[in-house]
Amino acid sequence: MSLQHPALSRIPASFQSKLSPQAVEKIIKVYDWVETECIPAESMMEKQLEGHRWVVQPKMKELRRRARQAGLFNLFLPKTFKESPGLTNLEYACCAEIMGRCFWAAEVRWKIPVNVGKA
């Protein structure tokens, strides 16, 4: 995995050395997902959200399903959850910074698990 990927360009070198190979792969996947799926869909999401902010929109449902299939779902979960991707706080923070490029990108990747508190 190349550390020259644009997903890693804003991560200080001292932090890059603390990232596991699995995390580097996940960060790159998140970057690619935001670039190819979320940012291009921004105008559609804005239209779907007009007057319906508290309803999960069709595009959001579709992207959630695809994010789950791509292994990009519930990235924030700690290692004690079986659904956890196993990221440390630092590794998740790198993903969160990338997701912040699109105001709703993080929402695609989470749904509160039914068994919260039952780790």
N, C-alpha and C positions, 0 to 999 in steps of 0.2 A: 504494500500500500504506500503510495507516494505521499510524503509529507509536504509536497509542493502543490497539492490540490488547493483551489481557492477557498474551500471550506476551512482550511487550517491557517490561512494567511493572517487572520486577526488574533490568533492564539499565540501568546508569547512563547518563545522557544523553551523557556524554563518550565512552562506548563505542558508543552507538547511532549516533553520527556516523561511526564507522569501519566500519559494516556496509554491505556492498554491497546493492543492491536484491534481488539473487538470494538473498543470505543472509537478509534480512528475510523474504522469501517462504518460504524453507525453514524458518526458525525458527517461523513461524506455522503451517506445515504440521505440524511436529513437535509443537507444542503441541496443535493440534486432534486429531492422531492419538493422543497420550497421553490426552487428555480423552475422546475418543469410542470408542477401540478398546482401549487398555491398561487404564485404570483400571476400566472396567466389566467387564473380563474377569478381574480379580484373583482373585475367589473361585473361578472355574472353574480357573484356573491352579494355585491352591493345592491344589485337589482332585486335579488331574491329576499334580501333583508328589509327592504323598504316597507315599513309598516308592519313587519312581522318579526321583530327582533327576538322575541322569546320563543320562537318556533324553530325547531331544527329543520333547516332547509334541505331540499333534495340533493343539492351539490355537496353539502356537508355530509350527508348520509353516505353518498357514493365515495367521497374521499376517505371517510372513516373506515369503510369496508376495505378499500384498497390499501390504506395505511396499515391496517391490521394484517393483511395478507403480505405486505412488504416487511413486516417485523418492526414497524415504526409506531407502535401503539403503546400507550402507558409508559413512556420512557422514564417518567419521574418516579416510578415505583421502586421502593428499596428492595434489596436482595432477599428480604424475608418473604416476599410474595412470589408465588410460583409464576405469575405473569411478568415478573420483573425482567428487564433486559440485562440487569446486572451492572448498570452504570454507577460510578461514584458520583458524589455531588458535583465535583469539578467537571466530570465528563458530561453529566446532564446539563450543567451550566453552559457548556460549549454548544450543545444542541439548542438550548433555550435561546441563546443569543442569535443563532441563525433563524430560528422560528420567529423571532421578533421582527424580522424584515417584512412580515405580512401580518396585519393585525389579528387575523383569525387562524393562522397556521397552527398554533399550538392546540387550538380547540379540536382540530382534526385528529390529533394524536392522543386524545384522552377521553375516557368515560369512566366515571367513578366505579370501581369494581364492586360487585355485590357483596363481597366478603371483606370490606374494609374493617379493620380491627380484628380480623380473624386470621392473622398471619400465622 
